[in-house]
Amino acid sequence: MVGHWLTEFAGALDSQDPRRIADGRAQLLSNLDAIEARPVL
């Protein structure tokens, strides 16, 4: 899952579109924060 998110963000970086990069960064951070907030089983 994380690899997929990183691949998507890399695509945003490759586009060199500042808005797409900002949106991709926000989404990536949100996804990572959600993982961090999950309880460890």
HELIX and SHEET records of a PDB file:
HELIX    1   1 VAL A    2  SER A   15  1                                  14    
HELIX    2   2 PRO A   18  ALA A   37  1                                  20    
END                                                                             
